[in-house]
Amino acid sequence: MNVHDPAAGLRPPCTATVVHAHGAQEQDIVGGQPRTPSTTEPMSYGGHPFGRPFQAVAVLRADLSLVSEARRELHRLMCRAGPSSIADDVALGAGELMANAVEHGCRSQSAGEFTVSASYLCGRVRVEVHDASSEWPRLRPEGDDPEGGRGLILVDAVAARWGVLPGAGRGKTVWMELDVPPGPAGGS
């Protein structure tokens, strides 16, 4: 996602928009037993008792080398906005969703980019990754492929909820939500 704090040095070639409670700023950027994914919309948001609400959207090139940097930037944004207690889990899950979008959603469609959005409101963080493929991801048993295939198992382990929605006209959106625990450890 590679979203930067407004005061940070920024680099092209992609852009992201970070919306805080009082407006938007456009910024340049670089780049268990599994459950069955839900096909329904997640729970709605209410008030925000801790932390600073935000919404960030980034369009990234379909390049695996950008995923780790985008994951680090999302982690920084989480820590700055307040829900630092779950920043590691959000970054891990988002990184898996982004890697899946590059490997499976973009390459199969010869698509050059995918979209990542993250929001934090009322004690809940939501990450969405949209890619061009209409093929929905599926959980595979852990032993199927020793080299890969564990991304959704990790997402399932860290997320309170996750699922897949059909794209508007093309592709799909894979989303996950994590709840921020109440109390001082939940937000900064």
C-alpha positions in Angstrom: 0.0 0.0 0.0 2.9 2.2 0.7 0.9 5.1 2.1 3.0 7.8 3.7 2.4 10.2 6.5 1.8 13.7 5.0 5.1 15.0 6.4 7.1 12.1 5.0 9.2 12.2 1.8 7.2 10.7 -1.0 8.2 8.9 -4.2 6.4 8.2 -7.5 5.1 6.3 -9.5 1.8 5.4 -7.9 -0.6 7.6 -5.9 -2.7 7.0 -2.8 -5.3 9.0 -1.0 -5.3 9.2 2.7 -8.5 10.5 4.2 -8.5 11.5 7.9 -11.5 12.7 9.8 -11.1 16.2 8.4 -10.2 15.8 4.7 -8.1 14.0 2.1 -4.5 14.4 1.0 -3.2 12.9 -2.2 0.2 11.4 -1.9 2.7 9.7 -4.1 3.8 6.1 -3.3 6.2 3.5 -4.5 4.6 1.0 -5.1 -6.2 -23.6 12.3 -9.0 -24.7 10.4 -9.7 -22.3 7.8 -13.3 -20.9 7.5 -15.0 -20.6 4.2 -14.8 -17.0 3.0 -17.9 -15.0 3.5 -19.7 -13.7 0.4 -21.7 -11.1 2.4 -20.8 -7.6 3.3 -19.0 -7.2 6.6 -20.5 -5.6 9.7 -21.0 -1.8 9.5 -18.9 0.7 11.4 -20.2 2.8 14.3 -18.3 5.5 16.3 -14.6 5.6 16.8 -13.6 5.4 20.5 -9.8 5.4 20.1 -7.2 6.2 17.5 -7.5 8.5 14.5 -9.9 7.2 11.7 -8.4 7.0 8.2 -9.0 5.6 4.8 -6.1 5.0 2.4 -6.3 3.8 -1.2 -3.4 2.9 -3.4 -3.0 1.6 -6.9 0.1 -0.5 -7.2 2.0 -2.0 -10.1 1.6 -5.8 -10.1 5.2 -6.3 -8.9 6.0 -8.7 -6.0 9.0 -6.5 -5.0 6.5 -3.7 -4.1 4.5 -5.8 -1.7 7.0 -5.9 1.2 7.5 -2.1 1.0 3.7 -1.5 0.8 3.3 -3.8 3.8 5.8 -1.8 5.8 4.1 1.5 4.9 0.7 0.1 6.0 2.3 -0.9 9.3 3.7 2.6 9.8 0.3 4.1 9.0 -1.4 1.8 11.5 1.1 2.8 14.2 0.6 6.6 13.5 -3.2 6.4 13.4 -3.5 4.5 16.6 -4.3 0.8 16.2 -0.7 -0.2 16.7 -1.5 -3.3 18.8 -2.7 -5.1 15.6 -0.3 -3.4 13.1 1.7 -6.6 12.7 -1.3 -8.7 12.0 -2.8 -6.2 9.6 0.5 -5.9 7.7 0.9 -9.7 7.6 -2.6 -10.3 6.2 -2.5 -7.4 3.8 0.9 -8.6 2.5 -0.6 -12.0 1.8 -3.6 -10.5 0.0 -1.4 -8.3 -2.1 1.0 -11.1 -3.0 -2.0 -13.2 -4.0 -3.3 -10.4 -6.2 0.0 -10.1 -8.0 0.6 -13.9 -8.4 -2.9 -15.0 -9.2 -5.2 -12.0 -9.9 -2.9 -9.9 -12.1 -0.7 -12.4 -13.9 -3.6 -14.6 -15.0 -5.2 -11.5 -16.6 -2.0 -9.8 -17.8 -3.1 -6.9 -15.6 -0.4 -4.3 -14.7 -1.8 -3.1 -11.4 -4.1 -3.8 -8.5 -5.8 -1.6 -5.9 -5.4 -1.8 -2.1 -7.5 0.1 0.4 -7.3 0.2 4.1 -9.5 1.9 6.6 -9.7 2.3 10.3 -12.9 3.4 12.1 -14.6 2.5 15.4 -12.1 0.0 16.5 -12.0 -1.9 13.2 -9.4 -2.1 10.5 -10.5 -3.2 7.0 -8.2 -4.0 4.1 -9.4 -4.7 0.6 -7.4 -5.8 -2.4 -9.0 -5.7 -5.8 -7.5 -7.4 -8.8 -8.6 -8.1 -12.4 -9.3 -11.8 -12.1 -12.8 -13.1 -11.5 -11.5 -16.4 -10.1 -12.1 -16.5 -6.3 -9.4 -17.6 -4.0 -9.9 -20.9 -2.1 -8.2 -22.3 0.9 -6.1 -25.3 0.3 -5.1 -27.9 2.9 -1.8 -27.0 4.6 0.1 -30.0 3.1 -0.9 -29.4 -0.6 2.2 -27.4 -1.7 5.3 -27.1 0.4 6.4 -24.0 -1.5 3.3 -21.9 -1.2 -0.5 -21.8 -0.8 -0.6 -20.7 2.8 -1.5 -17.1 2.3 -5.2 -17.4 3.0 -4.5 -19.7 5.9 -2.5 -16.8 7.5 -5.3 -14.3 6.6 -7.8 -16.6 8.2 -5.6 -16.9 11.3 -5.2 -13.1 11.9 -8.5 -11.7 10.6 -11.7 -11.6 12.6 -13.6 -11.8 9.3 -12.6 -12.1 5.7 -14.3 -12.8 2.4 -14.6 -12.1 -1.3 -16.8 -9.8 -3.3 -17.3 -9.7 -7.0 -15.9 -6.7 -8.7 -18.1 -4.1 -10.3 -17.9 -5.3 -13.9 -14.6 -7.1 -13.6 -12.4 -8.9 -11.1 -12.9 -9.4 -7.4 -12.1 -7.8 -4.1 -10.7 -9.9 -1.3 -11.2 -8.2 2.1 -10.3 -8.8 5.7 -11.2 -7.1 9.0 -9.5 -7.0 12.3 -10.9 -5.7 15.5 -8.7 -3.5 17.7 -8.8 -4.7 21.3 -10.2 -2.0 23.7 -7.9 -0.3 26.2 -4.6 1.6 26.0 -2.9 -1.2 24.1 -5.5 -1.0 21.3 -4.6 2.5 20.2 -1.9 5.0 20.7 
